[in-house]
Amino acid sequence: MGLASHEAINQFKALMDQVDEPLKKTFKNVHQGHVVETLERFLKAREWNVTKAHKMLVDSLQWRLQNGIDDILAKPIIPTNFYRGVRDSQLIGVSGYTREGLPVFAIGAGLSTFDKASIHYYVQSHIQINEYRDRVILPEATKKSGKYVGKCVKVLDMSGLKLSALNQIKLLTTISTVDDLNYPEKTITYYIVNVPYIFSACWKVVKPLLQERTKLKVRVLQGSGRDELLKIMDYSALPHFCRKEGSGSGSGSGSSRYSTDDCYSLDHPFHQELYSYMKQQSGIREPIEPAKQGSVHVSLPIGDPEDAELCKTLESELKKLRTQKSLAESLQDAKIKD
């Protein structure tokens, strides 16, 4: 870290010392004892502009207070069968750890349907996993490795991706906004695997939603990505969709304690631990009678004019893609008739 970086962090610290006590209190849940590293994340997100980074962090802390984020892990989605539907349609899990001790998040981007609950439940679940990662998984990884672990890697499986996935663009934009504004610089690399032919068309639409710093972290791997991923993790830590026959197993610091296949399932140890943790925090037990459902409604900042222009661009691109698809199907029908 250079002299300019140290100076920026010192300035940032001085500004944070002046915030109100409620903001200081929620800030503790964010930094988990690692103040410098947290300030550095927000500085990176705003190109080391102290004023902008300070505003970003204060806005995020106010968002946490206004939406009760500090208590969100005490609000499990119930009943269990309903939550299972959320898990089966919002595919995410932890398959293990890299050899450097970073948690490996697996995401079923192609097969997630988001059709078992309202958007509020999916946003709630996404934030809960973020908070569990930051308050439980990363601190445990730090303790285990003997050095600070504040980030993860994500492996996105595009198997089953269809053009209809773009119908979820509102939800994806919401989740992306939550992460960009409140959980910056938490992922080192996004590995994209099992890419179908339709991916290039979908990527053209989704790419404008991402921050430039996020785009630079995306790596599209060939096939299942197994060979490339085995350079940073053992076979036992690979997400189930990356495994192929003919590869040996490995052991060591990267081995997974989540060895069960299909890390998306509520029955997987990661999700069992997460759900048990939330129920313990809430003090509830599995009810005999069906419990009243209710999602946590999280507010989002109102978009600026650039966001409105982006939405117009996305709508335009979607129309083009659908027109191209309809034309291709018409041509295919014509060939069949010949």
C-alpha positions in Angstrom: 0.0 0.0 0.0 1.5 3.3 -1.1 1.8 6.6 0.8 -1.2 8.1 -1.1 -3.3 5.0 -0.1 -2.3 5.4 3.6 -3.2 9.0 3.5 -6.6 8.3 1.9 -7.4 5.7 4.6 -6.4 8.1 7.4 -8.6 10.8 5.9 -11.4 8.2 5.6 -11.0 7.1 9.2 -11.1 10.7 10.4 -14.4 11.2 8.6 -15.9 8.0 10.0 -15.0 9.0 13.5 -17.4 11.9 13.1 -20.5 9.9 12.1 -23.4 9.4 14.5 -23.4 6.5 17.0 -26.1 4.5 15.2 -23.9 4.5 12.1 -20.9 3.6 14.1 -22.8 0.7 15.6 -23.9 -0.8 12.2 -20.4 -0.2 10.8 -19.1 -2.7 13.3 -21.3 -5.4 11.7 -19.7 -4.4 8.4 -16.1 -4.3 9.3 -16.1 -7.2 11.8 -12.9 -5.8 13.4 -11.1 -5.1 10.1 -11.6 -1.4 9.7 -8.7 -0.6 7.3 -9.6 -3.4 4.9 -13.3 -2.3 4.9 -12.4 1.3 4.2 -10.0 0.1 1.4 -12.9 -1.8 -0.3 -15.1 1.3 -0.4 -12.1 3.4 -1.6 -11.4 1.0 -4.4 -15.1 1.1 -5.4 -14.8 4.9 -5.8 -11.3 5.0 -7.4 -9.7 6.1 -4.2 -11.7 9.3 -4.0 -12.2 9.8 -0.2 -15.2 12.1 -0.5 -17.1 9.7 -2.8 -16.1 6.6 -0.8 -17.2 8.3 2.4 -20.6 9.2 0.9 -20.9 5.6 -0.4 -20.2 4.1 3.0 -22.5 6.5 4.9 -25.3 5.9 2.4 -24.8 2.1 2.8 -24.9 2.4 6.6 -28.1 4.5 6.5 -29.6 1.8 4.2 -28.7 -0.8 6.7 -30.4 1.1 9.5 -33.5 2.0 7.4 -34.0 -1.7 6.4 -32.9 -3.5 9.5 -30.0 -5.3 7.8 -28.3 -5.8 11.1 -31.2 -8.0 12.2 -31.9 -9.7 8.9 -30.2 -13.0 9.9 -32.8 -13.2 12.7 -35.6 -13.3 10.1 -35.6 -16.7 8.4 -38.0 -17.3 5.6 -40.6 -19.7 6.9 -42.1 -22.2 6.8 -39.3 -24.6 5.7 -41.1 -26.0 2.7 -41.6 -22.5 1.4 -37.9 -21.7 1.9 -37.0 -24.9 0.1 -38.9 -23.5 -2.9 -36.8 -20.4 -2.8 -33.6 -22.4 -2.6 -34.7 -24.6 -5.5 -35.3 -21.6 -7.7 -32.5 -19.3 -6.6 -29.5 -21.6 -7.1 -26.5 -20.6 -4.9 -24.3 -22.5 -2.4 -20.8 -22.9 -1.1 -18.9 -25.9 -2.5 -15.7 -25.5 -0.5 -12.6 -23.3 -0.3 -9.7 -22.4 -2.6 -6.2 -23.4 -1.5 -5.7 -19.9 -0.2 -8.8 -20.3 2.0 -11.3 -18.3 0.0 -14.9 -19.6 0.0 -16.1 -20.8 -3.3 -19.7 -19.7 -4.1 -21.5 -21.7 -6.8 -24.3 -20.0 -8.7 -26.7 -21.6 -11.1 -27.2 -18.6 -13.3 -28.7 -20.7 -16.1 -31.2 -22.8 -14.2 -32.4 -20.3 -11.6 -36.1 -19.6 -12.3 -37.0 -17.2 -9.5 -40.6 -18.4 -9.9 -41.5 -19.8 -6.4 -41.8 -16.5 -4.5 -42.1 -12.7 -4.9 -39.0 -10.6 -5.7 -38.8 -9.5 -2.0 -38.1 -13.0 -0.8 -35.3 -13.5 -3.3 -33.7 -10.1 -2.4 -34.1 -11.0 1.3 -32.4 -14.4 0.8 -29.6 -12.8 -1.2 -28.8 -10.3 1.5 -29.0 -13.0 4.2 -26.4 -15.0 2.4 -24.2 -11.9 2.0 -24.5 -11.2 5.7 -23.8 -14.8 6.7 -20.8 -14.8 4.4 -19.5 -11.6 6.0 -20.4 -12.3 9.6 -19.8 -16.0 9.8 -18.0 -17.6 6.8 -15.3 -15.1 6.2 -14.4 -14.6 10.0 -14.2 -18.5 10.3 -12.0 -18.6 7.2 -9.8 -15.8 8.6 -9.3 -17.7 11.9 -8.6 -21.0 10.0 -6.0 -19.6 7.6 -4.3 -17.4 10.2 -4.6 -14.3 7.9 -7.4 -12.0 6.9 -9.8 -13.5 4.4 -12.3 -10.9 3.3 -13.3 -12.0 -0.2 -14.6 -15.0 -2.1 -14.6 -16.5 -5.6 -17.8 -17.2 -7.5 -18.4 -19.8 -10.2 -21.4 -19.2 -12.4 -22.9 -22.1 -14.2 -24.6 -21.2 -17.4 -26.0 -24.7 -18.1 -29.7 -24.4 -19.2 -29.5 -20.7 -20.0 -32.3 -19.5 -22.2 -33.2 -16.2 -23.6 -36.3 -16.2 -21.3 -33.9 -15.7 -18.4 -33.7 -12.0 -19.5 -37.3 -11.7 -18.2 -35.7 -11.6 -14.7 -33.7 -8.5 -15.6 -35.5 -6.4 -12.9 -34.6 -8.9 -10.2 -31.0 -9.3 -11.4 -30.6 -5.5 -11.6 -32.0 -5.1 -8.0 -29.5 -7.7 -6.7 -26.7 -6.2 -8.6 -27.5 -2.8 -7.2 -27.6 -4.1 -3.7 -24.1 -5.7 -4.1 -22.6 -2.7 -5.9 -23.7 -0.2 -3.4 -23.4 -2.1 -0.1 -21.0 -5.1 -0.6 -18.3 -3.7 -2.9 -15.1 -5.6 -3.6 -16.2 -8.9 -1.9 -15.5 -11.1 -4.9 -12.0 -11.6 -6.4 -13.0 -13.4 -9.6 -16.2 -14.4 -11.3 -15.6 -17.7 -13.2 -18.2 -18.4 -15.9 -18.5 -22.1 -17.0 -20.7 -24.3 -19.2 -21.4 -21.5 -21.6 -24.1 -22.2 -24.2 -24.4 -20.5 -27.6 -27.1 -18.1 -26.3 -24.7 -16.7 -23.6 -23.2 -14.1 -25.9 -26.7 -12.6 -26.6 -27.6 -12.5 -22.9 -24.2 -11.2 -21.9 -24.7 -8.3 -24.3 -27.8 -7.3 -22.3 -26.4 -8.0 -18.8 -22.9 -6.5 -19.3 -24.1 -2.8 -19.1 -25.6 -3.6 -15.7 -22.2 -4.2 -14.2 -19.7 -1.8 -12.9 -16.4 -1.5 -14.9 -14.4 -2.9 -12.0 -16.7 -6.0 -11.9 -16.4 -6.6 -15.7 -12.6 -6.8 -15.2 -13.1 -9.7 -12.8 -15.1 -11.9 -15.1 -13.4 -14.9 -16.7 -15.2 -17.1 -19.1 -13.7 -20.7 -19.0 -13.8 -23.4 -21.5 -16.4 -26.2 -20.9 -16.9 -27.0 -17.2 -13.8 -25.0 -16.3 -12.5 -27.9 -14.2 -8.9 -27.8 -15.4 -8.6 -24.1 -14.8 -10.3 -24.2 -11.4 -8.2 -27.1 -10.2 -5.3 -24.7 -10.4 -6.7 -22.8 -7.4 -8.7 -25.4 -5.6 -8.8 -29.2 -4.9 -11.2 -31.4 -6.7 -13.3 -31.8 -3.5 -14.0 -28.1 -3.5 -15.2 -27.9 -7.1 -18.9 -27.1 -7.6 -20.8 -30.2 -8.7 -21.4 -28.8 -12.1 -17.7 -28.5 -12.8 -16.9 -32.2 -12.1 -16.1 -34.6 -14.9 -15.1 -38.2 -14.9 -11.4 -39.0 -15.1 -10.2 -36.4 -12.6 -8.5 -37.5 -9.4 -9.4 -36.2 -6.0 -7.2 -33.9 -3.9 -6.7 -33.1 -0.3 -5.2 -30.2 1.6 -6.1 -26.7 2.7 -8.6 -26.4 -0.2 -10.6 -29.5 0.6 -14.3 -29.0 1.1 -16.2 -29.7 4.3 -19.2 -29.4 2.1 -18.6 -32.5 0.1 -22.2 -33.4 -0.6 -23.1 -32.9 -4.3 -25.6 -30.2 -5.3 -24.6 -27.4 -3.0 -27.8 -25.5 -4.0 -30.0 -27.9 -2.1 -31.5 -26.9 1.3 -30.3 -30.4 2.4 -26.6 -29.4 1.7 -24.6 -28.8 4.9 -24.0 -25.1 4.0 -27.7 -24.3 3.8 -28.5 -26.4 6.8 -26.0 -24.5 8.8 -27.2 -21.1 7.5 -30.9 -21.9 8.1 -30.2 -23.3 11.6 -28.2 -20.2 12.4 -31.0 -17.9 11.3 -33.6 -19.9 13.3 -31.3 -19.8 16.3 -30.9 -16.0 15.9 -34.6 -15.5 15.7 -35.4 -17.8 18.6 -38.1 -19.6 16.7 -38.7 -23.3 16.4 -40.4 -25.1 13.6 -44.1 -24.4 14.1 -46.7 -27.1 14.4 -49.2 -25.0 12.4 -48.3 -23.3 9.2 -46.6 -20.0 10.0 -47.7 -16.7 8.5 -45.4 -15.8 5.7 -43.9 -12.4 5.3 -40.9 -11.2 3.4 -38.5 -8.4 4.4 -39.0 -5.5 2.0 -35.7 -3.8 1.3 -35.8 -0.4 -0.2 -33.4 0.6 -3.0 -32.0 4.0 -3.9 -33.9 5.8 -6.7 -32.0 5.5 -10.0 -30.4 8.6 -11.6 -30.9 9.7 -15.2 -28.1 7.4 -16.3 -30.0 4.4 -14.9 -33.1 5.5 -16.8 -31.1 5.7 -20.0 -29.6 2.2 -19.3 -33.1 0.8 -18.9 -34.1 2.1 -22.3 -31.0 0.6 -23.8 -31.8 -2.8 -22.2 -35.3 -2.7 -23.5 -34.1 -2.0 -27.0 -31.6 -4.8 -26.9 -34.2 -7.2 -25.6 -36.5 -6.3 -28.5 -33.7 -6.9 -31.0 -32.9 -10.3 -29.4 -36.5 -11.4 -29.4 -36.9 -10.3 -33.0 -33.8 -12.2 -34.0 -35.1 -15.3 -32.2 -38.5 -15.1 -33.9 -36.8 -14.7 -37.3 -34.6 -17.7 -36.6 -37.6 -19.8 -35.6 -39.5 -18.8 -38.8 -36.5 -19.7 -41.0 -36.2 -23.0 -39.2 -39.9 -23.7 -39.8 -39.5 -22.8 -43.5 -36.6 -25.3 -43.9 -38.7 -28.0 -42.3 -41.6 -27.4 -44.7 -39.2 -27.6 -47.7 
